């Protein structure tokens, strides 16, 4: 089962994992991305496109499902204002054996950084507000998947 | 009319998230559209001063600078994405 969501509400990782794992899969891998509060960051804001962000995530999920034999896939991304310590992205992939689940999670988080319409803006305690620039390293990681 | 939508710092510099425009006859491609917006007013000059930093989606699909812009529909203009 593939579940994809873009939302402003908090991500309850335990509840999402329970829903994801309802089928009792042989192998499950996960990636949980949290907002870091170092450097004095007080808020991360995620801008998104009302339709294309979700369809981009769905396309990525579909591509992962075509590449690997997955029993279940969960892909959830926050948008809007997010506080340090909160979960911004959750990727869960399950398959019969570990190799496919692990590869699918790595593929999804790598490609998500370059292919999906999301933009991060950082606000710091000293008043600075900065739009995050895309990193060259992110493109290199994403391109490995062809 | 063509709907234009802006995101991230492009939205901030334009001072709006979307607008409808009638394209001049000499605007054919995404690259033409960006140059036209950059020359149209001060906000456009700030948002589109560096066309190489702008990405576009035409009617929901990522588009290269040479892609044809439709006379009606939606073009989204935005910086390189930074999710994850």
Backbone of each chain as ProteinMPNN parsed JSONL, in Angstrom:
{"seq_chain_A": "XXXXXXXXXXXXXXXXXXXXXXXXXXXXXXXXXXXXXXXXXXXXXXXXXXXXXXXXXXXXXXXXXXXXXXXXXXXXXXXXXXXXXXXXXXXXXXXXXXXXXXXXXXXXXXXXXXXXXXXXXXXXXXXXXXXXXXXXXXXXXXXXXX", "coords_chain_A": {"N_chain_A": [[0.839, -1.187, 0.0], [0.57, 2.174, -0.878], [1.124, 5.237, 0.676], [0.856, 8.666, 0.566], [1.498, 11.963, 1.639], [1.072, 15.498, 2.01], [1.327, 17.905, 4.402], [0.354, 20.307, 6.973], [0.04, 19.67, 9.59], [1.433, 18.129, 12.568], [3.743, 15.333, 12.396], [3.162, 12.193, 13.584], [5.292, 9.917, 14.363], [5.299, 7.311, 15.496], [2.597, 6.55, 15.307], [2.24, 6.68, 12.551], [4.028, 4.722, 11.74], [2.838, 2.471, 12.855], [0.477, 2.346, 11.362], [1.553, 1.988, 8.845], [2.842, -0.478, 9.123], [0.877, -2.34, 9.374], [0.476, -4.582, 7.862], [2.41, -6.36, 8.672], [5.182, -6.666, 7.691], [8.101, -8.24, 6.171], [10.59, -6.873, 6.059], [11.443, -3.647, 7.075], [12.34, -0.295, 6.438], [13.411, 2.99, 7.442], [13.331, 6.614, 7.232], [13.708, 9.452, 9.134], [13.379, 12.814, 9.167], [14.42, 15.602, 10.996], [13.877, 18.976, 12.142], [16.664, 20.898, 12.751], [17.88, 22.685, 15.58], [20.211, 24.008, 15.832], [22.667, 26.66, 15.376], [21.022, 28.716, 16.139], [18.498, 28.653, 15.0], [15.045, 29.348, 14.815], [12.656, 28.882, 13.535], [11.566, 26.84, 10.852], [10.319, 27.332, 7.678], [8.237, 25.912, 5.239], [7.608, 26.407, 1.945], [5.21, 25.571, -0.581], [3.662, 24.076, -3.513], [0.218, 24.132, -4.175], [-0.876, 21.938, -5.626], [1.138, 20.667, -7.17], [3.205, 19.868, -5.471], [2.247, 17.675, -4.006], [1.641, 15.951, -6.152], [4.173, 15.574, -7.16], [5.429, 14.161, -5.081], [3.856, 11.877, -5.194], [4.528, 10.92, -7.713], [7.22, 10.273, -7.307], [6.946, 8.26, -5.382], [5.587, 6.382, -6.903], [7.567, 5.793, -8.758], [9.491, 4.594, -7.135], [8.045, 2.351, -6.395], [7.952, 1.054, -8.812], [10.595, 0.433, -9.282], [11.45, -1.198, -7.173], [10.383, -4.113, -5.39], [7.951, -3.502, -3.391], [6.185, -3.873, -0.366], [4.872, -2.036, 1.153], [4.63, 1.536, 1.354], [5.333, 4.639, 2.743], [5.156, 8.1, 2.63], [5.613, 11.139, 3.853], [5.434, 14.64, 4.058], [6.038, 17.635, 5.785], [4.608, 20.951, 5.576], [4.595, 24.581, 5.689], [4.99, 26.405, 8.806], [7.508, 25.157, 10.958], [8.775, 23.937, 14.01], [12.004, 23.795, 15.706], [13.233, 20.501, 16.327], [10.91, 19.217, 15.596], [9.41, 16.781, 13.391], [10.087, 16.803, 9.965], [10.048, 15.318, 7.64], [9.014, 12.048, 6.708], [9.886, 8.835, 5.779], [8.94, 5.635, 4.963], [9.572, 2.311, 4.101], [8.738, -0.918, 3.032], [9.504, -4.353, 2.435], [9.926, -7.781, 1.302], [12.506, -8.538, 1.907], [15.566, -7.042, 3.254], [17.208, -5.49, 1.457], [15.766, -4.229, -0.65], [13.96, -2.554, 0.702], [15.703, -0.825, 2.106], [17.115, 0.386, -0.023], [15.035, 1.689, -1.365], [14.208, 3.642, 0.49], [16.498, 5.26, 0.637], [16.694, 6.141, -2.02], [14.263, 7.604, -2.199], [14.558, 9.729, -0.313], [16.799, 11.005, -1.306], [16.017, 11.826, -3.933], [13.804, 13.321, -3.353], [14.836, 15.694, -2.419], [15.611, 17.067, -4.666], [13.639, 16.931, -6.615], [11.03, 17.586, -5.863], [8.489, 20.044, -5.359], [9.265, 22.036, -3.048], [10.252, 24.466, -0.704], [12.629, 25.748, 1.519], [12.656, 28.045, 4.211], [14.593, 29.742, 6.523], [14.35, 31.004, 9.828], [16.041, 32.91, 12.21], [17.091, 33.388, 15.655], [18.311, 35.863, 15.932], [17.006, 37.448, 14.181], [17.519, 37.137, 11.481], [16.357, 36.116, 8.252], [16.332, 33.616, 5.967], [16.302, 32.195, 2.746], [16.841, 28.856, 1.944], [19.568, 27.639, 0.041], [19.917, 25.511, -2.814], [21.928, 22.593, -2.6], [24.954, 21.521, -4.125], [25.873, 18.953, -3.557], [23.509, 17.599, -2.996], [22.375, 17.302, -5.506], [24.237, 15.634, -6.725], [23.912, 13.3, -5.244], [21.254, 12.682, -5.871], [21.418, 12.258, -8.593], [22.724, 9.865, -8.817], [20.835, 7.914, -9.0], [19.856, 7.933, -11.504]], "CA_chain_A": [[0.0, 0.0, 0.0], [1.326, 3.428, -0.941], [0.465, 6.388, 1.308], [1.63, 9.885, 0.355], [0.776, 13.117, 2.186], [1.706, 16.804, 2.247], [0.416, 18.5, 5.374], [0.922, 21.25, 7.938], [-0.074, 19.083, 10.935], [2.607, 17.383, 13.029], [3.842, 13.921, 12.01], [3.305, 11.271, 14.715], [6.06, 8.841, 13.733], [4.861, 6.009, 16.006], [1.281, 6.243, 14.735], [2.415, 6.43, 11.113], [4.677, 3.424, 11.573], [1.847, 1.444, 13.166], [-0.425, 2.243, 10.218], [2.348, 1.468, 7.737], [3.26, -1.854, 9.363], [-0.289, -3.16, 9.684], [0.574, -5.842, 7.129], [3.423, -7.239, 9.248], [6.111, -6.919, 6.598], [9.346, -8.917, 6.517], [11.687, -5.927, 6.275], [11.026, -2.247, 6.982], [13.394, 0.7, 6.631], [12.8, 4.298, 7.66], [14.108, 7.838, 7.366], [12.977, 10.505, 9.828], [14.132, 14.064, 9.124], [13.951, 16.57, 11.994], [14.402, 20.334, 12.05], [17.721, 21.124, 13.73], [17.807, 24.012, 16.195], [21.544, 24.609, 15.998], [22.862, 27.944, 14.693], [20.04, 29.694, 16.58], [17.278, 28.607, 14.187], [13.832, 29.323, 15.633], [11.562, 28.312, 12.746], [11.755, 26.495, 9.449], [9.046, 27.433, 6.945], [8.268, 25.206, 3.95], [6.66, 26.838, 0.927], [4.897, 24.454, -1.477], [2.638, 24.318, -4.531], [-0.982, 23.444, -3.683], [-1.122, 20.657, -6.305], [2.313, 19.995, -7.752], [4.037, 19.248, -4.445], [1.689, 16.345, -3.746], [1.774, 15.084, -7.33], [5.592, 15.241, -7.25], [5.676, 13.077, -4.127], [3.19, 10.672, -5.705], [5.329, 10.412, -8.83], [8.406, 9.629, -6.733], [6.511, 7.007, -4.749], [5.301, 5.446, -7.989], [8.836, 5.368, -9.348], [10.094, 3.635, -6.192], [7.272, 1.116, -6.49], [8.279, 0.384, -10.073], [11.981, -0.032, -9.233], [11.649, -2.239, -6.164], [9.18, -4.827, -4.996], [7.641, -2.979, -2.065], [4.9, -4.28, 0.201], [4.23, -0.821, 1.659], [5.446, 2.735, 1.239], [4.737, 5.829, 3.349], [5.97, 9.278, 2.333], [4.873, 12.287, 4.398], [6.266, 15.834, 4.172], [5.392, 18.807, 6.372], [4.744, 22.268, 4.952], [4.255, 25.648, 6.624], [5.965, 26.682, 9.855], [7.894, 23.977, 11.732], [9.69, 24.314, 15.092], [13.143, 22.885, 15.906], [12.903, 19.256, 17.012], [9.767, 18.551, 14.973], [9.684, 15.972, 12.203], [9.725, 17.484, 8.718], [9.784, 14.328, 6.596], [9.028, 10.645, 7.129], [9.867, 7.854, 4.687], [8.913, 4.244, 5.429], [9.448, 1.37, 2.983], [8.775, -2.316, 3.464], [9.564, -5.374, 1.397], [10.129, -9.096, 1.907], [13.884, -8.596, 2.393], [16.036, -5.709, 3.613], [17.896, -4.711, 0.427], [14.843, -3.385, -1.412], [13.418, -1.516, 1.589], [16.763, 0.156, 2.367], [17.392, 1.133, -1.261], [13.893, 2.555, -1.677], [14.235, 4.792, 1.397], [17.595, 6.143, 0.231], [16.26, 6.736, -3.288], [13.193, 8.585, -1.989], [15.014, 10.952, 0.363], [17.724, 11.695, -2.221], [15.305, 12.455, -5.049], [12.884, 14.303, -2.783], [15.549, 16.953, -2.238], [15.856, 17.757, -5.933], [12.56, 16.754, -7.584], [9.698, 17.932, -5.381], [8.347, 21.494, -5.205], [9.295, 22.46, -1.652], [11.306, 25.468, -0.512], [12.842, 26.006, 2.943], [13.08, 29.376, 4.668], [15.032, 29.66, 7.914], [14.304, 32.203, 10.658], [16.96, 32.762, 13.335], [16.799, 34.189, 16.844], [18.834, 37.233, 15.807], [16.186, 38.189, 13.24], [17.804, 36.816, 10.075], [15.432, 35.239, 7.531], [17.132, 33.199, 4.812], [15.852, 31.06, 1.932], [17.912, 27.869, 1.802], [20.027, 27.419, -1.337], [20.122, 24.102, -3.164], [23.332, 22.187, -2.483], [25.494, 20.703, -5.217], [25.95, 17.565, -3.098], [22.186, 16.983, -3.104], [22.183, 16.905, -6.899], [25.093, 14.48, -7.01], [23.279, 12.116, -4.649], [20.029, 12.365, -6.609], [21.756, 11.797, -9.953], [23.183, 8.472, -8.776], [19.711, 7.012, -9.264], [19.563, 7.976, -12.939]], "C_chain_A": [[0.883, 1.248, 0.0], [0.506, 4.534, -0.284], [1.381, 7.601, 1.153], [0.831, 11.057, 0.915], [1.676, 14.333, 2.28], [0.801, 17.509, 3.236], [1.138, 19.416, 6.346], [0.867, 20.678, 9.353], [1.167, 18.267, 11.274], [2.55, 15.927, 12.569], [4.082, 13.097, 13.276], [3.973, 10.012, 14.172], [5.574, 7.462, 14.195], [3.52, 5.6, 15.393], [1.394, 5.929, 13.252], [3.066, 5.069, 10.884], [3.682, 2.292, 11.829], [0.903, 1.236, 11.983], [0.287, 1.592, 9.03], [2.573, -0.036, 7.881], [2.095, -2.795, 9.644], [-0.225, -4.52, 8.986], [1.613, -6.796, 7.688], [4.477, -7.65, 8.239], [7.41, -7.557, 7.076], [10.468, -7.954, 6.854], [11.167, -4.511, 6.094], [12.209, -1.338, 7.258], [12.741, 2.067, 6.747], [13.822, 5.421, 7.56], [13.205, 8.863, 8.044], [13.856, 11.749, 9.806], [13.551, 15.039, 10.131], [14.575, 17.924, 11.733], [15.445, 20.51, 13.156], [17.659, 22.557, 14.263], [19.168, 24.638, 16.405], [21.633, 25.897, 15.166], [21.791, 28.966, 15.062], [18.761, 29.728, 15.772], [16.053, 28.509, 15.092], [12.633, 28.774, 14.876], [12.043, 27.973, 11.345], [10.386, 26.575, 8.787], [9.215, 26.752, 5.59], [7.19, 25.759, 3.033], [6.411, 25.65, 0.0], [3.861, 24.893, -2.501], [1.396, 23.515, -4.151], [-1.264, 22.098, -4.363], [0.163, 19.924, -6.665], [3.231, 19.371, -6.706], [3.547, 17.826, -4.169], [1.878, 15.424, -4.955], [3.234, 14.698, -7.545], [5.961, 14.108, -6.306], [5.055, 11.774, -4.631], [3.974, 10.063, -6.857], [6.575, 9.699, -8.329], [8.054, 8.281, -6.113], [6.227, 5.954, -5.813], [6.569, 4.916, -8.622], [9.54, 4.348, -8.442], [9.38, 2.288, -6.27], [7.556, 0.331, -7.75], [9.692, -0.207, -10.041], [12.173, -1.219, -8.306], [10.315, -2.882, -5.815], [8.84, -4.46, -3.552], [6.256, -3.424, -1.605], [4.13, -3.07, 0.718], [5.201, 0.346, 1.565], [4.681, 3.908, 1.849], [5.686, 7.002, 3.134], [5.165, 10.504, 2.773], [5.823, 13.469, 4.563], [5.455, 16.964, 4.781], [5.566, 20.01, 5.462], [4.294, 23.314, 5.972], [5.34, 25.816, 7.674], [6.227, 25.46, 10.72], [8.94, 24.403, 12.766], [10.863, 23.341, 15.172], [12.708, 21.656, 16.715], [11.739, 18.511, 16.398], [10.201, 17.791, 13.722], [9.2, 16.708, 10.964], [9.394, 16.484, 7.622], [9.9, 12.927, 7.179], [8.941, 9.75, 5.896], [9.912, 6.465, 5.302], [8.747, 3.351, 4.206], [9.598, -0.04, 3.514], [8.782, -3.248, 2.258], [9.802, -6.715, 2.092], [11.521, -9.182, 2.542], [14.472, -7.193, 2.478], [16.552, -4.873, 2.45], [16.947, -3.752, -0.289], [14.278, -2.255, -0.549], [14.456, -0.42, 1.837], [17.037, 1.015, 1.135], [16.263, 2.114, -1.561], [13.896, 3.799, -0.788], [15.324, 5.775, 0.967], [17.255, 6.879, -1.068], [15.252, 7.867, -3.037], [13.705, 9.862, -1.329], [16.002, 11.716, -0.52], [16.966, 12.471, -3.297], [14.322, 13.518, -4.572], [13.545, 15.68, -2.688], [15.748, 17.727, -3.531], [14.635, 17.79, -6.853], [11.203, 17.294, -7.151], [9.625, 19.413, -5.028], [8.141, 21.883, -3.743], [10.464, 23.421, -1.489], [11.404, 25.819, 0.965], [13.277, 27.45, 3.2], [13.393, 29.292, 6.155], [14.9, 31.018, 8.599], [15.16, 31.958, 11.899], [16.61, 33.73, 14.459], [17.272, 35.627, 16.742], [18.09, 38.035, 14.729], [16.443, 37.88, 11.767], [16.741, 35.871, 9.503], [16.099, 34.898, 6.205], [16.455, 32.051, 4.071], [17.042, 30.125, 1.699], [18.262, 27.693, 0.322], [20.195, 25.924, -1.59], [21.611, 23.781, -3.126], [23.737, 21.292, -3.64], [25.515, 19.226, -4.831], [24.607, 16.842, -3.196], [21.933, 16.512, -4.523], [23.012, 15.676, -7.235], [24.473, 13.202, -6.455], [22.052, 11.69, -5.449], [20.342, 11.76, -7.974], [22.26, 10.36, -9.966], [22.087, 7.5, -9.197], [19.269, 7.054, -10.717], [18.19, 8.518, -13.261]], "O_chain_A": [[1.824, 1.356, 0.786], [-0.654, 4.749, -0.634], [2.542, 7.566, 1.562], [-0.377, 11.144, 0.695], [2.865, 14.232, 2.583], [-0.381, 17.7, 2.952], [2.352, 19.329, 6.529], [1.582, 21.158, 10.233], [1.864, 17.778, 10.386], [1.475, 15.36, 12.377], [5.089, 13.283, 13.959], [3.314, 9.147, 13.596], [5.451, 6.546, 13.382], [3.332, 4.446, 15.009], [0.728, 5.024, 12.75], [2.704, 4.349, 9.954], [3.677, 1.285, 11.12], [0.567, 0.103, 11.638], [-0.283, 0.769, 8.313], [2.508, -0.78, 6.902], [2.299, -3.92, 10.1], [-0.806, -5.494, 9.464], [1.701, -7.936, 7.232], [4.651, -8.836, 7.96], [7.778, -7.431, 8.244], [11.216, -8.172, 7.807], [10.529, -4.201, 5.088], [12.984, -1.57, 8.186], [11.651, 2.287, 6.22], [15.017, 5.215, 7.772], [12.087, 9.115, 7.596], [14.954, 11.744, 10.362], [12.345, 15.287, 10.138], [15.667, 18.017, 11.172], [15.16, 20.302, 14.335], [17.42, 23.507, 13.517], [19.29, 25.668, 17.068], [20.756, 26.173, 14.348], [21.654, 29.982, 14.379], [18.011, 30.703, 15.833], [16.017, 27.698, 16.018], [11.697, 28.258, 15.485], [12.817, 28.711, 10.735], [9.418, 25.977, 9.257], [10.198, 26.978, 4.885], [5.999, 25.604, 3.303], [7.296, 24.815, -0.189], [3.257, 25.957, -2.367], [1.508, 22.33, -3.835], [-1.834, 21.206, -3.736], [0.267, 18.71, -6.488], [3.967, 18.435, -7.019], [4.343, 16.889, -4.108], [2.234, 14.256, -4.799], [3.515, 13.614, -8.057], [6.71, 13.204, -6.673], [5.651, 10.704, -4.511], [4.077, 8.841, -6.97], [6.951, 8.65, -8.853], [8.766, 7.293, -6.293], [6.577, 4.785, -5.652], [6.651, 3.742, -8.983], [10.111, 3.368, -8.921], [10.009, 1.231, -6.218], [7.427, -0.892, -7.777], [9.961, -1.219, -10.687], [12.948, -2.13, -8.596], [9.258, -2.263, -5.935], [9.381, -5.04, -2.611], [5.285, -3.359, -2.358], [2.899, -3.064, 0.726], [6.416, 0.182, 1.678], [3.52, 4.142, 1.513], [6.879, 6.905, 3.423], [4.166, 10.86, 2.147], [6.899, 13.322, 5.142], [4.329, 17.228, 4.36], [6.519, 20.097, 4.688], [3.69, 22.979, 6.991], [6.484, 25.414, 7.459], [5.29, 24.798, 11.167], [9.875, 25.137, 12.444], [10.74, 22.189, 14.756], [11.923, 21.761, 17.657], [11.575, 17.314, 16.632], [11.208, 18.109, 13.09], [8.064, 17.178, 10.907], [8.555, 16.761, 6.764], [10.755, 12.651, 8.021], [8.034, 9.893, 5.076], [10.818, 6.153, 6.075], [7.881, 3.601, 3.367], [10.469, -0.324, 4.337], [8.166, -2.982, 1.226], [9.87, -6.781, 3.319], [11.698, -9.817, 3.582], [13.958, -6.261, 1.86], [16.357, -3.657, 2.445], [17.289, -2.59, -0.508], [14.134, -1.127, -1.02], [14.136, 0.767, 1.786], [17.175, 2.234, 1.243], [16.517, 3.248, -1.967], [13.614, 4.897, -1.267], [15.094, 6.984, 0.937], [17.497, 8.079, -1.197], [15.38, 8.955, -3.599], [13.329, 10.961, -1.738], [16.036, 12.946, -0.483], [17.251, 13.645, -3.536], [14.038, 14.485, -5.279], [12.885, 16.706, -2.857], [16.026, 18.925, -3.495], [14.595, 18.596, -7.783], [10.31, 17.445, -7.985], [10.568, 19.975, -4.471], [7.016, 22.036, -3.269], [11.534, 23.216, -2.063], [10.401, 26.146, 1.599], [14.139, 27.995, 2.51], [12.572, 28.833, 6.95], [15.281, 32.048, 8.042], [15.024, 30.929, 12.56], [15.937, 34.74, 14.254], [16.711, 36.515, 17.383], [18.482, 39.154, 14.398], [15.68, 38.307, 10.9], [16.286, 34.948, 10.179], [16.397, 35.789, 5.41], [16.077, 31.051, 4.682], [18.119, 30.569, 1.303], [17.381, 27.608, -0.533], [20.568, 25.169, -0.692], [22.445, 24.577, -3.557], [22.979, 20.427, -4.079], [25.218, 18.356, -5.649], [24.557, 15.638, -3.444], [21.347, 15.45, -4.733], [22.549, 14.782, -7.943], [24.501, 12.155, -7.102], [21.829, 10.502, -5.681], [19.635, 10.874, -8.454], [22.231, 9.703, -11.006], [22.366, 6.405, -9.686], [18.395, 6.287, -11.119], [17.82, 8.607, -14.432]]}, "seq_chain_B": "XXXXXXXXXXXXXXXXXXXXXXXXXXXXXXXXXXXXXXXXXXXXXXXXXXXXXXXXXXXXXXXXXXXXXXXXXXXXXXXXXXXX", "coords_chain_B": {"N_chain_B": [[-5.899, 34.712, -21.205], [-3.009, 34.228, -19.173], [-2.128, 32.374, -16.331], [0.117, 33.177, -13.837], [2.194, 31.812, -11.351], [4.024, 32.209, -8.329], [6.797, 31.259, -6.237], [8.464, 30.781, -3.018], [11.405, 32.794, -2.667], [10.939, 34.123, -5.017], [8.228, 34.668, -4.99], [8.16, 36.422, -2.772], [9.718, 38.577, -3.707], [8.238, 39.384, -5.906], [6.005, 40.239, -4.636], [3.537, 39.072, -4.642], [1.582, 36.041, -4.903], [0.392, 35.077, -7.159], [-0.759, 35.941, -10.46], [-2.661, 37.151, -13.274], [-1.873, 37.407, -16.683], [-1.644, 39.064, -19.9], [0.102, 37.951, -22.529], [2.689, 39.581, -24.406], [3.056, 39.576, -28.007], [5.598, 38.786, -28.727], [6.572, 37.051, -26.835], [7.429, 33.842, -26.501], [8.655, 31.59, -25.366], [9.64, 29.956, -22.221], [12.005, 31.183, -21.385], [11.781, 33.643, -22.734], [9.548, 34.639, -21.39], [10.535, 35.012, -18.777], [12.465, 36.992, -19.215], [10.814, 39.036, -20.114], [9.228, 39.508, -17.822], [11.227, 40.395, -16.098], [11.858, 42.83, -17.193], [9.56, 44.247, -16.932], [8.707, 45.583, -14.557], [9.814, 47.032, -11.349], [9.638, 45.076, -9.328], [9.68, 42.724, -10.801], [12.206, 42.984, -11.906], [13.79, 42.619, -9.651], [13.071, 39.983, -8.878], [13.698, 38.414, -11.099], [16.309, 38.859, -11.853], [18.401, 37.112, -12.163], [18.178, 34.885, -14.398], [19.156, 32.267, -14.619], [18.789, 31.165, -12.152], [16.186, 30.513, -11.948], [13.472, 28.265, -12.056], [10.915, 26.509, -13.925], [7.485, 25.493, -14.283], [5.188, 24.319, -16.578], [1.817, 24.215, -16.915], [1.822, 22.267, -14.893], [3.985, 20.624, -15.427], [7.498, 20.197, -15.312], [9.55, 22.525, -17.005], [11.853, 23.343, -19.589], [14.064, 26.162, -20.378], [13.635, 26.7, -23.101], [11.093, 25.833, -23.61], [7.755, 26.066, -24.916], [5.484, 28.634, -24.084], [2.124, 28.551, -23.146], [-0.818, 30.361, -24.33], [-2.926, 30.469, -22.658], [-3.551, 28.971, -19.425], [-1.309, 27.677, -16.917], [1.679, 28.933, -15.584], [4.265, 28.196, -13.442], [6.744, 29.795, -11.528], [9.897, 29.612, -9.984], [12.531, 29.204, -7.445], [15.374, 26.85, -7.466], [14.509, 23.726, -5.932], [14.263, 22.909, -2.379], [13.55, 20.848, -0.548], [13.011, 18.081, 1.798]], "CA_chain_B": [[-5.055, 35.123, -20.08], [-2.118, 33.199, -18.623], [-1.942, 32.513, -14.886], [1.494, 32.995, -13.363], [2.291, 31.63, -9.904], [5.402, 32.412, -7.851], [7.062, 30.564, -4.986], [9.666, 31.072, -2.235], [11.816, 34.206, -2.747], [10.345, 34.761, -6.199], [6.949, 35.196, -4.505], [8.424, 37.583, -1.913], [10.212, 39.712, -4.499], [7.148, 39.868, -6.758], [4.98, 40.846, -3.786], [2.266, 38.371, -4.839], [1.762, 34.627, -5.202], [-0.081, 34.758, -8.506], [-1.412, 37.0, -11.223], [-3.006, 36.792, -14.643], [-1.256, 38.353, -17.613], [-1.773, 38.867, -21.339], [1.481, 37.969, -23.019], [2.978, 40.246, -25.674], [3.192, 38.618, -29.11], [6.969, 38.291, -28.908], [6.943, 36.109, -25.771], [7.07, 32.5, -26.976], [9.227, 30.52, -24.543], [9.841, 30.239, -20.796], [13.096, 32.168, -21.293], [11.195, 34.937, -23.144], [8.65, 35.077, -20.325], [11.348, 35.498, -17.654], [13.058, 38.279, -19.626], [9.729, 40.023, -20.158], [8.882, 39.849, -16.434], [12.356, 41.137, -15.516], [11.866, 44.181, -17.758], [8.218, 44.838, -16.832], [8.626, 46.514, -13.426], [10.898, 46.886, -10.37], [9.516, 43.792, -8.641], [10.158, 41.716, -11.75], [13.659, 43.136, -12.036], [14.403, 41.989, -8.467], [12.807, 38.541, -8.84], [14.217, 37.685, -12.263], [17.6, 39.421, -12.255], [19.291, 36.006, -12.528], [17.313, 33.85, -14.999], [19.703, 30.923, -14.416], [18.354, 30.65, -10.849], [14.735, 30.327, -11.989], [12.927, 27.048, -12.653], [9.538, 26.735, -14.356], [6.586, 24.374, -14.594], [4.112, 24.749, -17.465], [0.653, 23.334, -16.72], [2.101, 21.159, -13.983], [5.15, 19.83, -15.806], [8.745, 20.946, -15.349], [9.785, 23.005, -18.367], [13.169, 23.919, -19.86], [13.923, 27.56, -20.833], [13.159, 26.784, -24.484], [9.728, 25.311, -23.729], [6.762, 27.035, -25.373], [4.518, 29.086, -23.078], [0.784, 28.623, -23.74], [-1.485, 31.67, -24.202], [-3.717, 30.333, -21.435], [-3.03, 27.869, -18.626], [-0.579, 28.147, -15.739], [3.135, 28.792, -15.516], [4.82, 28.432, -12.111], [8.148, 30.221, -11.575], [10.391, 29.387, -8.624], [13.951, 28.862, -7.352], [15.624, 25.419, -7.29], [13.792, 23.254, -4.747], [15.118, 22.616, -1.217], [12.815, 20.071, 0.448], [13.686, 16.923, 2.38]], "C_chain_B": [[-4.243, 33.931, -19.576], [-1.975, 33.443, -17.125], [-0.476, 32.248, -14.552], [1.455, 32.788, -11.85], [3.756, 31.63, -9.499], [5.586, 31.747, -6.493], [8.384, 31.008, -4.364], [10.087, 32.53, -2.44], [11.329, 34.881, -4.015], [9.006, 35.402, -5.804], [7.177, 36.469, -3.68], [8.838, 38.801, -2.735], [9.134, 40.264, -5.421], [6.053, 40.547, -5.943], [3.61, 40.221, -3.951], [2.556, 36.916, -5.18], [1.296, 34.246, -6.585], [-0.72, 35.98, -9.152], [-1.768, 36.456, -12.6], [-2.446, 37.849, -15.573], [-1.678, 38.036, -19.047], [-0.366, 39.006, -21.917], [1.611, 38.793, -24.29], [3.232, 39.189, -26.764], [4.591, 38.035, -29.231], [7.455, 37.409, -27.759], [6.466, 34.715, -26.173], [7.491, 31.404, -26.007], [9.302, 30.936, -23.067], [10.928, 31.304, -20.621], [12.598, 33.563, -21.684], [10.342, 35.511, -22.015], [9.44, 35.678, -19.159], [11.973, 36.852, -17.992], [12.011, 39.389, -19.647], [9.35, 40.471, -18.746], [9.981, 40.697, -15.788], [12.35, 42.6, -15.979], [10.584, 44.95, -17.477], [8.103, 45.871, -15.715], [9.748, 46.236, -12.427], [10.853, 45.53, -9.672], [10.053, 42.675, -9.543], [11.662, 41.774, -11.914], [14.369, 42.472, -10.863], [14.25, 40.469, -8.506], [13.551, 37.785, -9.94], [15.535, 38.239, -12.783], [18.561, 38.329, -12.725], [18.462, 34.857, -13.096], [17.831, 32.424, -14.775], [19.244, 30.312, -13.096], [16.853, 30.363, -10.817], [14.386, 29.005, -12.672], [11.467, 27.315, -13.0], [8.785, 25.425, -14.52], [5.449, 24.946, -15.432], [2.971, 23.737, -17.355], [1.027, 22.067, -15.947], [3.304, 20.309, -14.324], [6.394, 20.702, -15.872], [9.087, 21.293, -16.796], [11.179, 23.616, -18.486], [12.984, 25.341, -20.399], [13.371, 27.689, -22.258], [11.738, 26.293, -24.691], [8.75, 26.416, -24.123], [5.779, 27.35, -24.249], [3.15, 29.177, -23.749], [0.172, 30.006, -23.534], [-2.44, 31.655, -23.016], [-3.247, 29.069, -20.727], [-2.273, 28.442, -17.451], [0.913, 27.897, -15.884], [3.568, 29.132, -14.092], [6.297, 28.77, -12.258], [8.702, 30.211, -10.156], [11.884, 29.108, -8.632], [14.126, 27.334, -7.337], [15.058, 24.943, -5.957], [14.759, 22.86, -3.63], [14.358, 21.846, -0.14], [13.676, 18.988, 1.071], [14.146, 17.157, 3.806]], "O_chain_B": [[-4.716, 32.795, -19.553], [-1.732, 34.57, -16.693], [0.09, 31.225, -14.938], [0.755, 33.515, -11.145], [4.616, 31.125, -10.22], [4.651, 31.677, -5.696], [9.281, 31.521, -5.034], [9.24, 33.422, -2.395], [11.309, 36.11, -4.081], [8.689, 36.516, -6.219], [6.48, 37.468, -3.861], [8.372, 39.914, -2.492], [9.105, 41.464, -5.695], [5.269, 41.331, -6.477], [2.619, 40.765, -3.462], [3.631, 36.589, -5.68], [1.726, 33.234, -7.139], [-1.155, 36.915, -8.479], [-1.241, 35.431, -13.032], [-2.532, 39.044, -15.291], [-2.022, 36.899, -19.371], [0.267, 40.056, -21.8], [0.747, 38.722, -25.164], [3.581, 38.048, -26.461], [4.772, 36.94, -29.762], [8.633, 37.054, -27.714], [5.267, 34.436, -26.188], [6.785, 30.409, -25.839], [9.066, 32.091, -22.713], [10.786, 32.216, -19.806], [12.951, 34.551, -21.04], [10.4, 36.705, -21.719], [9.067, 36.719, -18.619], [12.005, 37.752, -17.152], [12.278, 40.525, -19.255], [9.17, 41.663, -18.496], [9.69, 41.612, -15.018], [12.783, 43.492, -15.249], [10.505, 46.15, -17.74], [7.476, 46.916, -15.896], [10.543, 45.317, -12.625], [11.89, 44.906, -9.447], [10.788, 41.797, -9.092], [12.321, 40.742, -12.046], [15.413, 41.842, -11.036], [15.197, 39.744, -8.2], [13.983, 36.65, -9.736], [15.855, 38.122, -13.966], [19.424, 38.57, -13.569], [18.082, 33.948, -12.357], [17.044, 31.478, -14.744], [19.295, 29.094, -12.923], [16.312, 30.009, -9.769], [14.93, 28.671, -13.724], [10.847, 28.225, -12.449], [9.365, 24.39, -14.85], [4.82, 25.933, -15.049], [3.14, 22.557, -17.663], [0.613, 20.959, -16.29], [3.623, 19.369, -13.596], [6.361, 21.806, -16.416], [8.936, 20.467, -17.696], [11.63, 24.324, -17.586], [11.888, 25.701, -20.829], [12.712, 28.678, -22.58], [11.225, 26.326, -25.809], [8.904, 27.566, -23.71], [5.304, 26.453, -23.553], [3.018, 29.805, -24.8], [0.604, 30.746, -22.65], [-2.732, 32.7, -22.434], [-2.625, 28.2, -21.338], [-2.546, 29.564, -17.023], [1.349, 26.807, -16.254], [3.278, 30.218, -13.591], [7.019, 28.119, -13.013], [8.072, 30.728, -9.233], [12.456, 28.811, -9.681], [13.144, 26.602, -7.21], [15.117, 25.666, -4.963], [15.915, 22.522, -3.884], [14.495, 22.144, 1.047], [14.896, 18.966, 0.905], [14.73, 16.265, 4.42]]}, "name": "protein", "num_of_chains": 2, "seq": "XXXXXXXXXXXXXXXXXXXXXXXXXXXXXXXXXXXXXXXXXXXXXXXXXXXXXXXXXXXXXXXXXXXXXXXXXXXXXXXXXXXXXXXXXXXXXXXXXXXXXXXXXXXXXXXXXXXXXXXXXXXXXXXXXXXXXXXXXXXXXXXXXXXXXXXXXXXXXXXXXXXXXXXXXXXXXXXXXXXXXXXXXXXXXXXXXXXXXXXXXXXXXXXXXXXXXXXXXXXXXXXXXXXXXX"}
